[in-house]
Amino acid sequence: MRRQSLYAAGLAAVLSMVGGWSTAALANEPRPWEMGMQPSASPVKHLMTSFNDLLTVVITLIVIFVAGLMAYCVVRFNAKRNPVPSRTSHHTLLEVAWTVVPVIILIVIAVPSFKLLYAAERIPQADMTIKVIGHQWYWDYEYPDHGNITFSSYMIAEADLKPGQKRLLEVDNRVVVPVNTTVRVLVTAGDVIHSWAVPAFGLKKDGVPGRINETWFKAEREGVYYGQCSEICGTNHGFMPIAVEAVSKEAFDAWVAKAKTAYAPKDGDRDVAQRPTGTLVE
């Protein structure tokens, strides 16, 4: 009975570990001891994950082959077993093989690589547009397709976090988008270079002062997706997180109706209108 109990306990521990990984796999933010990339939530990220998996297999096979070849050479061609070294100057078949095989490997890598680049850089027909402006050290957001919606997003200080909120990732005003909607993102900056990055969307685009860069994403499921500025931009670079909340289209329409009032400029003072407290998504 004791052995069975230990076996059951061990099995439960393994299942809980696997369950923990499965739970983490559904997360939209970084997790402690996370070994892989965040789970995909946008078409481009699916291609990135697939390409990463392919490269992992290719690299592993190359490492195993090279390590095995080196071990074989050490054993087979050491000085003890070969007191008189070979004077072979060339081997036609071998030389053809070590030229053709790498070319084939590069072609196998290049095809999905170009496919990924094409998908990431070719902006499809967008359903809506969001403009992102990086500042030291916060983000401005504009919704040009939905009236006069403009607001700033600041990190919530650790002392002000509520239970369940995430340290260094939670913001006072989230970006809200509807699921299954192609969103074009225009990224720029007002002072120095920033970078708007959301790993679950496979999205990372520099914001350069005086220039507008384009990217896109399409959130496939509801949830909150976290990111951070990914370009060193000064003292508080690590304190300007990104939070994108994907909601149903009905909830998004309700948010837009509230946001038009909550974020509307008042008496020409844009800064006053940028920072309402709380969230408008119920």
C-alpha positions in Angstrom: 0.0 0.0 0.0 2.8 2.4 0.8 4.4 1.7 -2.5 1.1 2.3 -4.3 0.6 5.5 -2.3 4.1 6.8 -3.3 3.4 5.8 -6.9 0.1 7.7 -6.8 1.7 10.7 -5.2 4.5 10.7 -7.9 1.9 10.4 -10.7 -0.1 13.3 -9.2 3.0 15.4 -9.0 3.8 14.7 -12.7 0.2 15.4 -13.7 0.2 18.6 -11.7 3.4 19.7 -13.4 2.0 18.9 -16.8 -1.2 20.6 -15.8 0.8 23.6 -14.7 2.5 23.8 -18.1 -0.9 23.4 -19.8 -2.2 26.3 -17.7 0.8 28.4 -18.5 0.3 27.5 -22.2 -3.1 29.3 -22.0 -1.6 32.4 -20.4 -1.2 35.7 -22.2 1.7 37.0 -20.1 5.2 35.8 -19.2 5.3 33.1 -16.5 8.1 32.1 -14.0 10.5 29.6 -15.5 8.7 29.7 -18.9 10.9 27.8 -21.4 9.1 28.4 -24.7 7.3 31.3 -26.3 3.9 32.5 -25.2 1.0 30.7 -26.9 -0.1 32.1 -30.2 -3.1 34.3 -30.4 -2.7 35.9 -33.9 -2.0 34.5 -37.4 1.5 35.8 -37.6 2.4 34.3 -34.2 1.2 30.9 -35.4 3.7 31.2 -38.3 6.5 32.3 -35.9 5.8 29.3 -33.6 5.8 26.9 -36.5 9.1 28.3 -37.8 10.7 28.2 -34.4 9.7 24.5 -34.1 11.2 23.7 -37.5 14.4 25.5 -36.6 14.6 23.6 -33.3 14.4 20.3 -35.1 16.9 21.3 -37.8 19.4 22.6 -35.2 19.0 19.6 -33.0 19.7 17.2 -35.8 22.7 19.2 -37.0 24.2 19.2 -33.4 23.6 15.5 -33.0 25.2 14.8 -36.4 28.2 17.0 -35.9 28.8 15.7 -32.4 28.5 12.1 -33.6 30.9 12.8 -36.5 33.4 14.3 -34.2 33.2 11.4 -31.8 33.6 8.9 -34.7 36.7 10.8 -35.9 38.2 10.9 -32.5 37.8 7.1 -32.1 38.4 6.0 -35.6 41.3 8.3 -36.7 43.3 8.8 -33.5 47.1 8.6 -33.6 47.1 5.2 -31.8 44.9 3.5 -34.4 46.4 5.4 -37.3 50.2 5.8 -36.8 50.5 6.6 -40.5 48.0 9.3 -41.3 46.0 9.2 -44.5 47.2 11.4 -47.4 43.8 11.6 -49.1 43.5 15.0 -50.7 39.9 14.9 -51.9 36.8 12.8 -52.2 34.4 13.8 -54.9 31.2 12.2 -53.5 31.9 13.6 -50.0 32.6 17.1 -51.3 29.3 17.0 -53.4 27.4 15.8 -50.3 28.6 18.5 -48.0 27.7 21.1 -50.5 24.3 19.8 -51.6 23.0 18.9 -48.2 23.5 22.4 -46.6 21.9 23.9 -49.7 18.8 21.7 -49.2 18.7 22.6 -45.5 18.9 26.3 -46.3 16.0 25.9 -48.8 13.9 24.1 -46.2 14.6 27.0 -43.8 14.1 29.7 -46.4 10.6 28.8 -47.6 8.8 29.2 -44.2 11.1 32.1 -43.4 10.0 34.1 -46.5 6.4 33.1 -45.8 6.6 34.5 -42.3 8.2 37.7 -43.5 5.5 38.2 -46.1 2.7 37.6 -43.6 4.2 40.0 -41.1 5.0 42.8 -43.5 2.0 42.6 -45.8 -0.8 44.5 -44.1 -4.1 42.9 -45.0 -7.3 44.9 -45.4 -7.8 46.3 -42.0 -11.2 46.5 -40.1 -9.9 49.2 -37.8 -6.8 51.3 -37.0 -5.0 52.1 -33.8 -2.2 54.7 -33.5 0.4 54.2 -30.9 2.7 56.9 -29.7 5.6 56.1 -27.4 6.7 58.7 -24.8 9.2 58.7 -21.9 7.7 56.6 -20.3 4.1 55.9 -21.2 2.0 55.2 -24.3 -0.6 57.3 -26.1 -3.3 55.6 -28.1 -5.7 57.0 -30.7 -8.7 55.3 -32.4 -9.2 57.3 -35.6 -12.0 55.1 -36.9 -14.1 55.5 -33.8 -14.5 59.2 -33.2 -12.4 61.3 -30.9 -10.9 58.5 -28.7 -7.5 59.4 -27.4 -5.9 58.4 -24.1 -2.6 57.7 -22.3 -1.7 54.4 -20.7 0.6 54.4 -17.6 1.9 51.5 -15.6 0.2 51.0 -12.2 2.7 51.5 -9.4 3.3 48.5 -7.3 1.9 50.2 -4.2 -1.4 50.8 -6.1 -1.9 47.3 -7.4 -5.1 45.5 -6.6 -5.3 41.8 -5.8 -4.8 39.8 -8.9 -3.1 42.6 -10.9 0.3 41.9 -12.3 3.4 43.7 -11.2 5.2 45.7 -13.9 2.5 44.7 -16.5 -0.7 46.3 -15.4 -1.8 49.7 -16.8 -4.4 52.2 -15.9 -6.0 52.2 -19.4 -5.8 49.2 -21.6 -6.0 49.0 -25.4 -9.4 47.4 -26.2 -10.0 45.6 -29.5 -12.7 43.2 -30.7 -11.7 39.5 -31.4 -11.4 38.2 -34.9 -10.8 41.7 -36.2 -7.9 42.7 -38.3 -6.3 45.7 -36.5 -3.7 47.9 -38.3 -1.3 49.5 -35.8 0.5 52.7 -36.6 3.5 53.1 -34.4 5.5 56.3 -33.8 7.2 58.2 -30.9 7.2 61.7 -29.5 10.8 61.8 -28.1 13.1 58.9 -28.5 12.9 55.4 -30.1 10.5 53.1 -28.4 9.2 49.6 -29.5 5.6 48.4 -29.1 5.7 44.6 -28.6 3.1 42.1 -27.7 4.6 38.5 -27.7 1.3 36.6 -28.0 0.6 38.4 -31.3 4.1 38.0 -32.6 4.2 41.8 -32.8 7.2 44.1 -32.3 7.4 47.4 -34.1 9.8 50.3 -33.4 8.3 53.7 -32.8 10.6 56.3 -34.3 10.1 60.1 -33.8 9.0 61.7 -37.1 8.2 58.4 -38.7 5.2 56.1 -38.7 5.7 52.3 -38.9 2.9 49.9 -39.7 2.1 46.4 -38.4 -1.1 44.4 -37.7 -2.6 41.7 -35.6 -5.8 39.7 -35.2 -6.7 38.6 -31.7 -8.2 35.1 -32.0 -9.6 34.8 -28.5 -10.8 37.0 -25.7 -8.3 37.9 -22.9 -5.7 40.3 -21.8 -2.4 40.2 -23.7 0.6 41.9 -22.1 3.8 43.3 -23.6 6.5 45.8 -22.9 8.6 48.5 -24.6 11.4 46.5 -26.3 13.7 49.3 -27.2 15.9 50.8 -24.4 14.5 54.3 -24.2 15.8 55.8 -20.9 15.7 55.4 -17.2 12.1 54.1 -16.9 12.3 51.9 -20.0 11.3 48.8 -18.0 8.2 50.6 -16.6 6.0 51.2 -19.7 4.1 48.0 -20.2 1.4 47.3 -22.8 -1.9 45.7 -22.1 -4.3 44.8 -24.9 -7.7 43.5 -24.0 -9.6 41.5 -26.6 -13.3 41.4 -26.1 -16.4 40.4 -28.0 -17.6 42.8 -30.7 -20.7 43.6 -28.6 -18.5 44.5 -25.6 -16.2 46.5 -27.8 -19.1 48.6 -29.2 -20.2 49.3 -25.6 -16.6 50.3 -24.7 -16.5 52.7 -27.7 -19.7 54.3 -26.6 -18.4 55.0 -23.1 -14.9 55.9 -24.3 -16.2 58.7 -26.5 -17.4 60.4 -23.4 -14.7 59.4 -21.0 -11.8 60.2 -23.2 -13.2 63.3 -25.0 -11.0 66.4 -24.5 -12.4 68.8 -22.0 -11.9 72.6 -22.4 -9.0 72.0 -24.8 -7.0 70.2 -22.0 -6.0 67.0 -23.7 -3.9 65.7 -20.8 -6.9 65.9 -18.4 -8.9 63.7 -20.7 -6.2 61.1 -21.2 -6.2 59.5 -17.8 -9.5 58.5 -16.4 -9.2 55.9 -13.7 -10.4 52.4 -13.9 -11.4 50.3 -16.9 -14.4 50.9 -19.2 -14.8 47.2 -20.0 -17.2 45.4 -17.8 
